[in-house]
Amino acid sequence: MRMMFIGLVACLGLTACETIQGAGRDVQDAGQALETAIES
């Protein structure tokens, strides 16, 4: 039972990390699009 709980917590942690990385990439892409729009 305890190992299942530890596995679940680890899985949730990884999912949160992936979500944060994805959001960071989206923000970075939006920033680059803004820069391109300003330059042109």
Residue pairs with C-beta under 8 A, 6 or more apart in sequence:
none
